[in-house]
Amino acid sequence: MTDLQNQAPTRLLDDPSLGAALRGDLALASAQPSFAYDTAAGLARFEKTLASPSAAWSIDGLRVIGWLIGASVIISGAIGAASVLSQPQPERVSSHVAPRIDIEPEDKPVAGPSSSAPRVPVAEATADDPSGQAMGGTPALDDVPTPPRPVAKSSDDTPTPEPSLADEAQQINEARKALERDPSRTLALVEDAEQRFPNGAMIQERRGYAILALVALGRMAEAEQRADAYLERWPNGTLARRVRDTLGR
């Protein structure tokens, strides 16, 4: 051991670097009379304090307080971690740079025909050759014949709709009503029905009213001839009995 380690430490009052104010306070404290402390009595009092119920309560209280402090620290840490996790994370910026694509504008002018393309000679019209075809060239635009325009069909060409069964029934009904007062009109209506409805559904009725109209007009020979054909074709027709009664058969 060195001599410095065996020496006593330097007192503060003997330290030349000590401030004047602190030196004065230390001088006042050293002037106070010292008192003796009984260590054994102090230890006895400390052991008595620990053995008392109030001391046990104080220790348990300190433990509870320690547990509460630890729990609060854990809870606050969990809340802080949850808040950090709930914050939106910044988007990562990709370091990959997309390649640049140069797009040409759609209205870029289209290159014209090459100057090396052969030119088609256009013949000039002369006094002897007004069309210019004698020179072997292309005829003038005025000499090209214009195609005829299509002629629109007139409204008169619209096909007439075919008469329906309702039209045929209406005409035969008018002929029936006119039989007593105007048999000539009845005959005209049924003859017209023969032309309008050659394959009509009421051919039996119109031919029966024609026979009755001929009888009313006194044209018995013609009525007898038509009645033979009628009764042969429709012996039990709707007007067969009336035709027989009218002709006395």
C-alpha positions as CSV (number, residue, x, y, z in Angstrom):
1,M,0.0,0.0,0.0
2,T,1.2,3.5,-0.7
3,D,1.6,6.3,1.8
4,L,-1.4,8.2,0.4
5,Q,-3.7,5.2,1.1
6,N,-2.5,5.1,4.7
7,Q,-3.1,8.8,5.3
8,A,-6.4,10.1,6.7
9,P,-8.7,12.0,4.2
10,T,-8.5,15.7,4.1
11,R,-11.2,17.5,6.1
12,L,-13.5,19.9,4.3
13,L,-12.5,22.7,6.6
14,D,-8.9,22.2,5.6
15,D,-9.7,22.1,1.9
16,P,-8.4,25.4,0.4
17,S,-10.8,25.2,-2.5
18,L,-13.9,25.2,-0.2
19,G,-16.1,28.2,-0.6
20,A,-16.4,30.8,2.1
21,A,-20.2,30.3,2.6
22,L,-19.9,26.6,3.0
23,R,-16.8,27.0,5.2
24,G,-18.8,29.3,7.5
25,D,-21.7,26.8,7.8
26,L,-19.3,23.9,8.6
27,A,-17.6,26.0,11.2
28,L,-21.0,26.7,12.9
29,A,-21.9,23.0,12.8
30,S,-18.6,21.9,14.3
31,A,-19.0,24.4,17.2
32,Q,-22.2,22.6,18.3
33,P,-21.8,20.1,21.2
34,S,-21.9,16.4,20.0
35,F,-24.2,13.9,21.6
36,A,-23.7,10.1,22.0
37,Y,-26.0,7.7,20.1
38,D,-26.9,4.3,21.6
39,T,-26.8,1.9,18.7
40,A,-28.2,-1.1,20.7
41,A,-31.2,0.9,21.9
42,G,-31.9,2.1,18.3
43,L,-31.9,-1.5,17.0
44,A,-34.2,-2.6,19.8
45,R,-36.7,0.2,18.9
46,F,-36.5,-0.8,15.2
47,E,-37.2,-4.5,16.0
48,K,-40.1,-3.4,18.2
49,T,-41.6,-1.3,15.4
50,L,-41.4,-4.2,12.9
51,A,-43.1,-6.5,15.3
52,S,-46.1,-4.2,15.9
53,P,-49.4,-4.6,13.8
54,S,-49.1,-1.1,12.4
55,A,-45.7,-2.0,10.9
56,A,-47.2,-5.1,9.3
57,W,-50.0,-3.1,7.9
58,S,-47.5,-0.6,6.5
59,I,-45.6,-3.3,4.8
60,D,-48.7,-4.8,3.3
61,G,-49.8,-1.4,2.1
62,L,-46.4,-0.9,0.5
63,R,-46.8,-4.2,-1.3
64,V,-50.3,-3.2,-2.5
65,I,-49.0,0.1,-3.7
66,G,-46.2,-1.6,-5.5
67,W,-48.7,-4.0,-7.2
68,L,-50.9,-1.1,-8.2
69,I,-48.0,0.8,-9.7
70,G,-46.8,-2.3,-11.6
71,A,-50.4,-2.9,-13.0
72,S,-50.7,0.7,-14.0
73,V,-47.4,0.6,-15.8
74,I,-48.4,-2.6,-17.7
75,I,-51.9,-1.1,-18.6
76,S,-50.4,2.1,-19.8
77,G,-47.8,0.2,-21.9
78,A,-50.6,-1.9,-23.5
79,I,-52.7,1.2,-24.3
80,G,-49.7,2.9,-25.9
81,A,-48.9,-0.2,-28.0
82,A,-52.5,-0.4,-29.1
83,S,-52.6,3.3,-30.1
84,V,-49.4,2.8,-32.1
85,L,-50.8,-0.2,-33.9
86,S,-54.1,1.6,-34.7
87,Q,-52.3,4.4,-36.4
88,P,-52.3,4.1,-40.3
89,Q,-49.0,2.8,-41.5
90,P,-47.4,5.0,-44.2
91,E,-47.5,3.5,-47.6
92,R,-44.4,2.1,-48.9
93,V,-43.1,3.8,-52.0
94,S,-41.9,1.3,-54.5
95,S,-38.4,1.9,-55.7
96,H,-39.3,0.3,-59.0
97,V,-39.7,2.9,-61.7
98,A,-42.1,2.0,-64.5
99,P,-40.5,2.2,-67.9
100,R,-41.4,5.2,-69.9
101,I,-43.6,4.6,-72.8
102,D,-43.8,7.2,-75.5
103,I,-47.3,7.3,-77.1
104,E,-47.5,8.9,-80.4
105,P,-50.5,11.3,-80.8
106,E,-53.4,10.0,-82.7
107,D,-53.6,13.1,-84.9
108,K,-50.1,12.6,-86.3
109,P,-50.2,13.4,-90.0
110,V,-50.0,10.4,-92.2
111,A,-47.2,10.4,-94.6
112,G,-48.2,11.1,-98.2
113,P,-47.5,8.8,-101.1
114,S,-43.9,8.3,-102.0
115,S,-42.5,10.5,-104.7
116,S,-41.3,7.3,-106.4
117,A,-44.9,6.1,-107.1
118,P,-45.8,6.2,-110.8
119,R,-48.0,9.0,-111.9
120,V,-51.1,8.2,-114.0
121,P,-51.1,10.5,-117.0
122,V,-54.2,12.4,-117.5
123,A,-54.9,13.2,-121.1
124,E,-55.8,16.8,-122.0
125,A,-58.8,17.3,-124.2
126,T,-58.1,18.8,-127.6
127,A,-60.2,20.1,-130.4
128,D,-59.9,16.8,-132.3
129,D,-60.3,14.6,-129.2
130,P,-62.6,16.4,-126.6
131,S,-62.6,13.4,-124.3
132,G,-58.8,12.9,-124.3
133,Q,-59.1,9.1,-124.8
134,A,-57.1,9.1,-128.1
135,M,-54.0,9.9,-126.1
136,G,-54.4,6.7,-124.0
137,G,-55.1,8.7,-120.8
138,T,-57.9,8.7,-118.3
139,P,-61.1,10.2,-119.5
140,A,-62.2,13.4,-118.0
141,L,-64.6,13.2,-115.0
142,D,-67.3,15.0,-116.9
143,D,-67.3,12.2,-119.5
144,V,-67.9,9.4,-117.0
145,P,-71.6,8.3,-117.1
146,T,-73.5,8.9,-113.9
147,P,-75.3,5.8,-112.7
148,P,-79.1,6.2,-112.6
149,R,-80.7,6.9,-109.3
150,P,-83.1,4.3,-107.9
151,V,-86.7,5.4,-108.4
152,A,-88.7,5.4,-105.2
153,K,-91.9,3.4,-105.3
154,S,-95.0,5.4,-105.1
155,S,-97.6,5.0,-102.5
156,D,-99.9,3.4,-105.1
157,D,-97.8,0.3,-105.2
158,T,-98.6,-0.5,-101.6
159,P,-100.4,-3.9,-101.5
160,T,-104.0,-3.7,-100.5
161,P,-104.7,-5.9,-97.4
162,E,-106.8,-8.9,-98.2
163,P,-110.5,-8.8,-97.0
164,S,-111.2,-10.6,-93.8
165,L,-114.0,-12.9,-92.7
166,A,-115.7,-10.0,-91.0
167,D,-115.9,-8.1,-94.3
168,E,-117.4,-11.2,-96.0
169,A,-120.0,-11.7,-93.2
170,Q,-121.0,-8.0,-93.3
171,Q,-121.6,-8.1,-97.1
172,I,-123.6,-11.3,-97.0
173,N,-125.7,-9.8,-94.1
174,E,-126.5,-6.8,-96.3
175,A,-127.6,-9.1,-99.1
176,R,-129.9,-11.0,-96.8
177,K,-131.5,-7.8,-95.5
178,A,-132.1,-6.4,-99.1
179,L,-133.7,-9.6,-100.4
180,E,-137.3,-8.7,-99.7
181,R,-137.3,-5.1,-100.7
182,D,-134.6,-5.0,-103.3
183,P,-133.7,-8.5,-104.7
184,S,-131.6,-7.0,-107.5
185,R,-129.3,-5.4,-104.8
186,T,-129.1,-8.8,-103.1
187,L,-128.0,-10.4,-106.4
188,A,-125.4,-7.7,-107.0
189,L,-123.9,-8.1,-103.5
190,V,-123.6,-11.8,-103.8
191,E,-122.1,-11.6,-107.3
192,D,-119.5,-9.1,-105.9
193,A,-118.8,-11.4,-103.0
194,E,-118.0,-14.2,-105.6
195,Q,-115.2,-11.9,-106.9
196,R,-113.9,-10.5,-103.6
197,F,-114.1,-13.8,-101.6
198,P,-113.5,-16.6,-104.1
199,N,-112.4,-19.0,-101.3
200,G,-114.5,-17.4,-98.6
201,A,-116.0,-19.3,-95.6
202,M,-119.6,-18.2,-96.5
203,I,-119.8,-19.5,-100.1
204,Q,-122.8,-21.7,-99.2
205,E,-124.9,-18.7,-97.9
206,R,-124.1,-16.3,-100.8
207,R,-125.0,-18.9,-103.5
208,G,-128.2,-19.7,-101.7
209,Y,-129.3,-16.0,-101.5
210,A,-128.4,-15.7,-105.2
211,I,-131.0,-18.4,-106.1
212,L,-133.6,-16.8,-103.9
213,A,-132.9,-13.4,-105.6
214,L,-133.3,-14.9,-109.0
215,V,-136.7,-16.4,-108.1
216,A,-137.8,-13.0,-106.7
217,L,-136.7,-11.3,-110.0
218,G,-138.6,-14.0,-112.1
219,R,-135.5,-15.5,-113.6
220,M,-136.7,-19.1,-113.0
221,A,-134.7,-21.0,-115.5
222,E,-131.4,-19.6,-114.2
223,A,-132.7,-20.1,-110.6
224,E,-133.5,-23.8,-111.4
225,Q,-130.1,-24.4,-112.9
226,R,-128.2,-22.9,-109.9
227,A,-130.5,-24.8,-107.5
228,D,-129.6,-28.2,-109.0
229,A,-125.9,-27.5,-108.4
230,Y,-126.6,-26.1,-104.9
231,L,-128.7,-29.0,-103.7
232,E,-126.3,-31.5,-105.1
233,R,-123.4,-30.0,-103.2
234,W,-125.2,-29.0,-100.0
235,P,-128.4,-31.1,-99.7
236,N,-128.7,-30.4,-96.0
237,G,-127.2,-26.8,-96.1
238,T,-128.5,-23.9,-94.1
239,L,-130.6,-22.6,-97.0
240,A,-131.4,-25.9,-98.8
241,R,-134.9,-26.2,-97.3
242,R,-135.8,-22.6,-98.2
243,V,-134.5,-23.1,-101.8
244,R,-136.7,-26.2,-102.2
245,D,-139.8,-24.4,-100.8
246,T,-139.3,-21.4,-103.1
247,L,-139.0,-23.6,-106.2
248,G,-141.8,-26.0,-105.1
249,R,-139.6,-29.1,-104.9
